[in-house]
């Protein structure tokens, strides 16, 4: 019995060590994801690309660690890391290349990829509001369209597994964000048109007075 428990203790000690390493690695991925997204919002796209290059080594290490013990392979901790990574990487690719990469290209599991895509809707709202502030309505409409597309396509997914991973909650949040953003954009478009109409009216009045 003593020998069995000594062996058991040794195995658990090894698993704890691997888990600690995974936690550190996950923290690094999440921290890097936030850095990339922060650089995107500041308009520093080249720096964002350079920062994103660091994902490769972190993800390679994560894959090695998760393969050491079967129970780590589908852990929520690792899923969270991939979710954050996908959010940052998809946003960067979309902004720089005007396309949405798939999970195979990112070498990520499909469900964390989908959840990351839904989280990206919040970042797209921030970009949309910045466009509205600058008066760039065309770009704001472009961002709103991709937000709509993400929500619409996600609504088609009918998977108990995806739902148990948080799909419905994420989708509900993304839809609320999208509708709020639509309201903001519609208000700005109407305000802009009214402002233009008033300028046209003033110009017409000045011309009549001059003649």
Phi, psi and omega per residue, in radians:
X1 nan -0.754 3.125
X2 -1.054 -0.742 -3.132
X3 -1.108 -0.693 3.120
X4 -1.080 -0.785 -3.095
X5 -1.283 -0.503 3.052
X6 -1.155 -0.721 3.107
X7 -1.158 -0.714 3.114
X8 -1.050 -0.761 3.130
X9 -1.107 -0.680 3.133
X10 -1.127 -0.749 3.135
X11 -1.123 -0.773 3.135
X12 -1.121 -0.654 3.114
X13 -1.089 -0.707 3.113
X14 -1.158 -0.759 3.128
X15 -1.098 -0.710 3.110
X16 -1.083 -0.684 3.130
X17 -1.125 -0.756 3.121
X18 -1.134 -0.740 -3.140
X19 -1.074 -0.717 3.100
X20 -1.078 -0.707 3.131
X21 -1.151 -0.701 3.104
X22 -1.097 -0.744 3.139
X23 -1.056 -0.752 3.118
X24 -1.122 -0.728 3.135
X25 -1.129 -0.752 3.129
X26 -1.090 -0.747 3.095
X27 -1.017 -0.698 3.131
X28 -1.131 -0.722 3.133
X29 -1.154 -0.789 -3.136
X30 -1.130 -0.728 3.117
X31 -1.095 -0.760 3.136
X32 -1.151 -0.659 3.110
X33 -1.049 -0.783 3.136
X34 -1.153 -0.628 3.100
X35 -1.101 -0.817 -3.138
X36 -1.058 -0.811 -3.138
X37 -1.115 -0.696 3.099
X38 -1.069 -0.728 3.115
X39 -1.156 -0.642 3.097
X40 -1.070 -0.805 -3.111
X41 -1.172 -0.431 3.088
X42 -1.509 -0.036 3.122
X43 1.399 0.216 -3.113
X44 -1.670 1.231 -2.988
X45 -1.217 -0.635 3.119
X46 -1.141 -0.714 3.078
X47 -1.155 -0.622 3.102
X48 -1.115 -0.709 3.112
X49 -1.118 -0.762 3.130
X50 -1.098 -0.728 3.115
X51 -1.119 -0.712 -3.107
X52 -1.141 -0.400 3.099
X53 -1.088 -0.395 -3.123
X54 -1.298 -0.215 3.141
X55 -1.072 -0.634 -3.026
X56 -0.971 -0.888 -3.116
X57 -1.142 -0.720 -3.136
X58 -1.113 -0.738 -3.127
X59 -1.248 -0.611 3.086
X60 -1.098 -0.746 3.099
X61 -1.128 -0.725 -3.138
X62 -1.073 -0.735 3.139
X63 -1.123 -0.657 3.114
X64 -1.158 -0.729 -3.117
X65 -1.185 -0.750 -3.076
X66 -1.200 -0.392 -3.128
X67 -1.446 -0.149 -3.096
X68 -1.242 -0.560 3.130
X69 -2.426 2.316 -3.031
X70 -1.000 -0.674 -3.058
X71 -1.203 -0.294 3.118
X72 -1.450 -0.287 -2.948
X73 -1.087 -0.623 -3.112
X74 -2.021 0.511 -3.091
X75 -1.235 2.612 3.114
X76 -1.093 -0.555 -3.138
X77 -1.049 -0.813 -3.138
X78 -1.216 -0.669 3.102
X79 -1.057 -0.701 3.116
X80 -1.084 -0.691 -3.137
X81 -1.110 -0.787 3.131
X82 -1.157 -0.618 3.120
X83 -1.090 -0.808 3.130
X84 -1.149 -0.729 3.129
X85 -1.064 -0.830 -3.118
X86 -1.101 -0.704 3.113
X87 -1.008 -0.837 -3.106
X88 -1.197 -0.781 -3.055
X89 -1.221 -0.717 3.117
X90 -1.154 -0.748 3.133
X91 -1.058 -0.789 -3.138
X92 -1.091 -0.780 -3.136
X93 -1.121 -0.702 -3.135
X94 -1.144 -0.782 -3.119
X95 -1.146 -0.710 -3.049
X96 -1.484 -0.562 -3.005
X97 -2.141 -0.032 3.127
X98 0.995 0.760 3.081
X99 -2.631 2.787 3.111
X100 -1.890 1.955 3.113
X101 -1.262 2.601 3.106
X102 -1.473 3.001 -3.110
X103 -1.197 -0.485 3.104
X104 -1.129 -0.744 3.124
X105 -1.080 -0.659 -3.125
X106 -1.463 -0.115 -3.100
X107 0.954 0.890 -3.114
X108 -2.176 2.691 3.041
X109 -1.122 2.543 -3.033
X110 -1.108 -0.731 -3.076
X111 -1.205 -0.846 3.037
X112 -1.016 -0.594 3.074
X113 -1.060 -0.828 -3.132
X114 -1.081 -0.760 3.135
X115 -1.145 -0.642 3.071
X116 -1.130 -0.646 3.111
X117 -1.103 -0.735 3.119
X118 -1.187 -0.637 3.070
X119 -1.125 -0.547 -3.120
X120 -1.090 -0.412 3.129
X121 -0.994 -0.673 3.112
X122 -1.117 -0.668 3.104
X123 -1.230 -0.613 3.089
X124 -1.147 -0.579 3.073
X125 -1.086 -0.782 3.126
X126 -1.022 -0.744 3.126
X127 -1.163 -0.657 3.113
X128 -1.111 -0.781 3.128
X129 -1.102 -0.627 3.095
X130 -1.158 -0.693 3.082
X131 -1.099 -0.735 3.103
X132 -1.062 -0.744 -3.139
X133 -1.063 -0.650 -3.128
X134 -1.451 -0.175 -3.111
X135 1.474 0.250 3.139
X136 -1.602 1.395 -3.056
X137 -1.180 -0.657 -3.125
X138 -1.042 -0.793 3.128
X139 -1.189 -0.657 3.102
X140 -1.062 -0.730 3.122
X141 -1.152 -0.620 3.102
X142 -1.104 -0.765 3.130
X143 -1.153 -0.710 3.128
X144 -1.093 -0.648 -3.136
X145 -1.101 -0.758 -3.126
X146 -1.207 -0.563 3.037
X147 -1.076 -0.795 3.102
X148 -1.042 -0.791 -3.099
X149 -1.084 -0.746 3.134
X150 -1.072 -0.802 3.140
X151 -1.145 -0.782 -3.091
X152 -1.080 -0.825 -3.127
X153 -1.187 -0.622 3.138
X154 -1.168 -0.566 3.138
X155 -1.125 -0.420 -3.122
X156 -1.306 -0.301 -3.058
X157 -1.367 2.129 3.131
X158 -2.101 1.454 -3.056
X159 -2.354 2.035 3.073
X160 -0.995 -0.642 -3.131
X161 -1.120 -0.832 3.138
X162 -1.117 -0.665 3.126
X163 -1.124 -0.707 3.127
X164 -1.164 -0.410 3.120
X165 -1.468 -0.091 3.079
X166 1.975 0.200 -3.076
X167 -1.036 -0.853 -3.056
X168 -1.084 -0.751 3.141
X169 -1.113 -0.797 3.137
X170 -1.096 -0.701 -3.119
X171 -1.154 -0.737 3.112
X172 -1.045 -0.756 3.127
X173 -1.123 -0.788 -3.109
X174 -1.100 -0.682 3.132
X175 -1.170 -0.706 3.102
X176 -1.101 -0.746 3.132
X177 -1.082 -0.764 -3.123
X178 -1.104 -0.785 -3.128
X179 -1.155 -0.670 3.083
X180 -1.105 -0.730 3.128
X181 -1.146 -0.685 3.087
X182 -1.041 -0.748 3.113
X183 -1.082 -0.731 3.117
X184 -1.089 -0.729 -3.094
X185 -1.236 -0.738 3.112
X186 -1.059 -0.741 3.115
X187 -1.062 -0.756 -3.120
X188 -1.173 -0.694 3.119
X189 -1.101 -0.770 3.120
X190 -1.132 -0.731 3.124
X191 -1.086 -0.730 -3.124
X192 -1.147 -0.716 3.124
X193 -1.160 -0.701 3.111
X194 -1.121 -0.724 3.129
X195 -1.093 -0.729 3.136
X196 -1.170 -0.682 3.128
X197 -1.115 -0.696 3.108
X198 -1.147 -0.688 3.099
X199 -1.117 -0.731 3.126
X200 -1.098 -0.700 3.127
X201 -1.123 -0.756 3.116
X202 -1.082 -0.703 3.138
X203 -1.149 -0.688 3.113
X204 -1.121 -0.730 -3.140
X205 -1.126 -0.742 3.131
X206 -1.093 -0.696 -3.136
X207 -1.144 -0.714 3.125
X208 -1.139 -0.733 -3.141
X209 -1.162 -0.624 -3.138
X210 -1.208 -0.564 -3.133
X211 -1.516 nan nan
